[in-house]
Amino acid sequence: MSTRPLIETSHFGPETMKIVERAFDEVWEQIRHRFDGDADAAKLDLAKAMINAVEDNLSAVESVKVAALKKMRQRYPQRLNGKSGLPAGDE
């Protein structure tokens, strides 16, 4: 499943889209191995979290990543909370 259509149909300008796409790719690379078997749902949730972060006026890649990862930890606590190798975020 591609999340690009969801991200690309959002109402953000080209610079913001670059931030969202980069942040998505970087966070997904960090967490993808924790979603074997149901990556599609997780990728969609991550894309939505990225869009929400930008809608909350976050504009730096790192800020978007931290906000999205926080939402993913809330959504998937057994897979992401307390896991080494992931940024601590804003807990």
C-alpha positions in Angstrom: 0.0 0.0 0.0 1.3 3.4 -0.9 0.7 6.3 1.4 2.0 8.8 -1.1 -1.5 9.5 -2.5 -2.7 10.5 1.0 0.3 12.7 1.6 0.2 14.2 -1.9 -3.5 15.1 -1.8 -3.1 17.2 1.3 -3.2 20.9 1.0 0.4 21.7 1.7 2.9 23.6 -0.4 5.9 22.0 -2.0 8.3 22.8 0.8 6.0 21.4 3.4 5.5 18.3 1.3 9.3 17.7 1.2 9.3 17.9 5.0 6.5 15.5 5.3 7.9 13.0 2.8 11.4 13.1 4.4 10.0 12.8 7.9 7.8 9.9 6.9 10.6 8.0 5.2 13.0 8.5 8.1 10.5 7.4 10.8 9.2 4.5 8.7 12.8 3.3 8.3 13.2 3.3 12.1 10.0 1.4 12.9 9.1 -0.7 9.9 10.6 -3.9 11.3 8.1 -3.7 14.2 5.2 -4.1 11.8 5.8 -7.3 10.0 2.5 -8.6 8.6 0.5 -5.4 9.1 2.6 -2.7 7.7 -0.2 -1.2 5.5 -2.2 0.0 8.5 0.8 1.3 10.3 2.0 3.2 7.2 -1.4 4.8 6.9 -1.4 5.7 10.5 2.1 7.2 10.2 1.1 9.2 7.2 -1.9 10.6 9.1 0.3 11.4 12.1 2.7 13.3 9.8 -0.1 15.3 8.3 -1.5 16.1 11.7 1.9 17.3 12.9 2.2 19.7 10.0 -1.3 20.9 10.5 -0.2 21.7 14.1 2.2 24.1 12.6 5.3 22.0 13.0 7.6 22.9 10.1 11.0 21.2 10.8 11.7 17.6 9.8 12.8 16.6 13.3 9.7 18.2 14.9 7.4 16.5 12.6 9.2 13.2 13.2 9.0 13.5 17.0 5.3 14.5 16.9 4.4 11.6 14.5 6.4 9.1 16.5 4.6 10.2 19.7 1.2 9.5 18.0 2.5 6.1 16.7 3.6 5.2 20.2 0.1 6.0 21.5 -1.5 3.9 18.7 0.9 1.0 19.0 2.2 1.0 22.6 3.3 -2.7 22.6 5.4 -2.3 19.5 7.0 1.0 20.1 7.0 2.1 23.8 10.3 1.5 25.6 12.0 0.2 22.5 15.7 0.9 22.2 16.9 2.5 19.0 14.0 4.9 18.7 14.1 8.5 19.5 12.7 9.3 23.0 10.3 11.8 21.5 8.2 14.1 23.6 7.0 11.7 26.2 
